[in-house]
Amino acid sequence: MRTNIVLDDKLVKEAFRVSDAKTKRELVDLALREFVATRKRRDLRDLYGRGGLRDDYDYKALREGK
């Protein structure tokens, strides 16, 4: 989707400094992907307390490959 937007120049410069993006398009794409991923992680918090692990679940055995 092609669109025109006005970006804060200081914020764009800072974003380039802290990322490995080479173009504004790449920078905006990265920002949108991180925004969506962050929002999805927040939604996972809603699941807290809605279940749990089985009583026989042994995470240590899984680490050891048993």
N, C-alpha and C positions, 0 to 999 in steps of 0.2 A: 504494500500500500504506500503510495507516494503522498507526502504531506509536507507543508511548510510550517515550521515552528520557530519561535524566538526563544533562544537559550541565554541564560545568564553567563556572560563571558568569563567571569571569575570562577564560577562553578565548573564550567567546561575545562578551563585550564587546570584546575585542581583535580578534576576527574582524570584528565590525561596524565597528570603527574602520578597518580596512585594506581593507574591501570596500565595494561600493555596494549591498549587500543591505538591504532595508527590513524584512524579517520573518525570524523564525527559520527558517520553512519554506524561504524563499528562500536563506538562509545555508547550511542543511544541504544543499540541492539543489546549490548551487554547490560546496560542499566535496566532495561525492560525485563530481560531474563532474570536478573538478580531480584528485581522487585517481585516478579511472579513467584519465584522460588521462596522468597521470604514470606510472602502471604500464605503460601501453601504450608510452610512450616508452622505458622501461627495456627492454622486450622487443625493441625495435629494435636495441639494443646487441648482442643475441645474434647478429644478422646480420653483425656486423663480421667481415671476412675471408672471407665466403662468396661472394665474387664481386667484381665491380667494374664499372668502366666499359669500354665497348668502346674499342679503340685509336683508332678514328676519331671518337670523341665529341669535339665541339668546343663547349664551353659558351660560349665567347666569341662564336661565331657566333650562337648562340641569343639571347644578350643583344642583339645588334645586329639581330636579326630576319632573318638570312640563312638 
